[in-house]
Amino acid sequence: MRNIFILTLALFIVFKGSSQNSIPSVQVKKLDGKTFNTSEIKNNGKPIIVSFWATWCKPCVKELNAISEHYADWQKETGVKLYAVSIDDSKSTGHVAPFINNKGWDYEILLDPNMDFKRAMNVINVPHTFLIDGNGKIVYQHTVYAEGDEKHLYEELKKVSK
C-alpha cells in the first residue's frame, strides 16, 4: 500500500511540474515580417493577455471586438497589454494586416502560420485566451467565446493587477 502511495505522489509531482506555467520560447513573426521570440512577451511586471485567433474564426473576432471596446480603459486601470496571435496559415497571413486595420484593434499582433507557438501553449481550438500575471505565470485561460466572457476576463485581470 505504501508503494502505491509513493508511486501516486511521484506521478502527481511529475505531471504537475510539467503543466504549462509560463510562455515558452518560440519563433513567430510580427506584421512587418520580422522574427519575434515569444519569450520576449513582457509588460514591465504588468498583466498580459495572449489571445490565439484566426481571421476565419467568428467567435475569435467577436471576442477581440468585445475586448477592443474596453481595452483602453483596461490599459489605464491595469496596464495590461494584449498580444493577438493569428494562426492563419501562410497562404492567408497576408490578409491579417488589412483585417486588423479594418477592425481598428490596438493590439500587438503576432503571426504563427506554422502553429508552433499554438502547439507549445497546448492550444487545441481557437479562440483560446490566456491571462499572464506580472511575473510571467499563466493565471487564467479560457477557450471558445460566449457573449460576456470579456467581463469575466476583466474580473480576473483586476485580481491579477492588484
C-alpha positions as a printed Julia matrix, in Angstrom:
162×3 Matrix{Float64}:
   0.0    0.0     0.0
   2.84   2.38    0.86
   4.46   1.75   -2.56
   1.21   2.68   -4.33
   1.03   5.92   -2.34
   4.65   6.8    -3.17
   4.12   5.98   -6.86
   0.94   8.08   -6.97
   2.68  11.0    -5.27
   5.64  10.78   -7.67
   3.35  10.75  -10.71
   1.43  13.76   -9.36
   4.65  15.73   -8.91
   5.86  14.83  -12.42
   2.59  15.77  -14.12
   2.04  18.87  -12.01
   5.56  20.07  -12.76
   5.15  19.57  -16.48
   1.95  21.62  -16.83
   2.09  24.84  -18.8
   3.0   27.6   -16.35
   4.6   30.28  -18.44
   5.18  31.37  -22.02
   7.52  29.07  -23.97
  10.22  30.34  -26.31
   9.06  30.04  -29.94
   9.93  31.99  -33.09
   6.94  33.75  -34.69
   6.6   36.78  -36.97
   5.36  40.3   -36.47
   3.19  42.03  -39.07
   6.27  43.72  -40.53
   7.77  40.28  -41.23
  10.44  40.5   -38.53
  11.07  37.45  -36.37
   9.91  37.69  -32.78
  10.67  35.26  -29.96
   7.68  34.67  -27.7
   9.97  34.72  -24.67
  10.04  38.49  -25.31
   6.34  38.78  -24.48
   6.71  41.05  -21.49
   4.95  44.04  -19.97
   7.19  45.55  -17.26
   5.62  43.49  -14.47
   2.06  44.22  -15.56
  -0.51  41.7   -16.82
  -0.57  40.31  -20.34
  -3.37  38.77  -22.36
  -2.38  36.33  -25.13
  -5.27  35.53  -27.43
  -4.98  32.92  -30.18
  -7.32  33.68  -33.09
  -7.78  33.48  -36.86
  -9.45  35.72  -39.41
 -11.85  32.89  -40.36
 -12.89  32.26  -36.73
 -16.1   34.2   -35.98
 -16.0   33.62  -32.2
 -12.37  34.83  -32.17
 -13.3   38.04  -33.93
 -16.3   38.56  -31.63
 -14.09  38.16  -28.57
 -11.38  40.52  -29.82
 -14.04  43.06  -30.85
 -15.64  42.85  -27.39
 -12.29  43.31  -25.66
 -11.45  46.19  -28.01
 -14.45  48.14  -26.73
 -12.92  48.16  -23.23
  -9.21  47.78  -23.95
  -8.21  51.44  -23.49
  -9.93  51.53  -20.1
  -8.37  48.2   -19.09
  -4.94  49.55  -20.05
  -5.42  52.7   -17.97
  -6.64  50.76  -14.96
  -4.32  47.71  -15.04
  -1.55  48.43  -17.56
  -2.49  45.26  -19.46
  -1.04  44.52  -22.89
  -2.76  42.18  -25.34
  -0.93  40.01  -27.86
  -3.27  38.66  -30.54
  -1.64  35.6   -32.12
  -3.02  34.81  -35.57
  -2.89  31.15  -36.57
  -3.87  31.9   -40.15
  -1.75  29.72  -42.44
   0.99  31.07  -44.7
  -1.45  31.43  -47.61
  -3.71  33.79  -45.67
  -1.31  35.71  -43.39
  -1.29  38.49  -45.98
  -4.93  39.14  -45.11
  -4.23  39.66  -41.4
  -2.9   43.25  -41.53
  -5.79  44.61  -43.65
  -8.25  42.71  -41.47
  -6.82  44.27  -38.3
  -6.66  47.74  -39.81
 -10.32  47.39  -40.77
 -11.2   46.39  -37.2
  -9.09  49.13  -35.61
  -7.65  46.79  -32.99
  -4.84  48.32  -30.96
  -3.18  45.02  -30.05
   0.29  43.63  -30.57
  -0.18  41.22  -33.46
   1.9   38.08  -33.9
   1.72  35.61  -36.78
   2.03  31.88  -36.1
   1.35  30.33  -39.54
   3.13  27.06  -38.7
   1.25  26.92  -35.38
   4.45  26.24  -33.42
   3.5   28.67  -30.65
  -0.04  27.32  -30.67
   1.27  23.79  -30.07
   3.77  24.94  -27.46
   0.93  26.57  -25.49
  -1.24  23.42  -25.82
  -3.93  25.3   -27.73
  -6.37  22.92  -29.39
  -9.09  25.27  -30.66
  -9.41  28.99  -31.17
 -10.26  31.29  -29.61
  -8.03  30.44  -26.69
  -7.15  33.28  -24.35
  -4.54  33.33  -21.6
  -4.07  35.84  -18.78
  -0.5   36.11  -17.57
   0.44  37.89  -14.35
   3.28  40.36  -13.93
   5.67  37.51  -13.07
   5.06  35.7   -16.36
   2.83  32.95  -14.94
  -0.37  31.85  -16.63
  -3.08  32.5   -14.06
  -6.24  32.1   -16.13
  -7.3   30.79  -19.51
 -10.46  30.07  -21.42
 -11.41  28.57  -24.73
 -14.32  29.36  -27.01
 -16.21  32.6   -26.63
 -19.69  33.46  -25.44
 -21.01  36.99  -25.15
 -19.97  38.38  -21.78
 -16.78  36.29  -21.42
 -14.8   39.52  -21.65
 -16.42  40.62  -18.36
 -15.1   37.52  -16.61
 -11.68  38.11  -18.16
 -11.78  41.67  -16.82
 -12.62  40.44  -13.31
  -9.63  38.07  -13.44
  -7.49  40.9   -14.81
  -8.39  43.15  -11.89
  -7.39  40.41   -9.42
  -4.01  39.97  -11.11
  -3.25  43.68  -11.34
  -3.61  44.35   -7.6
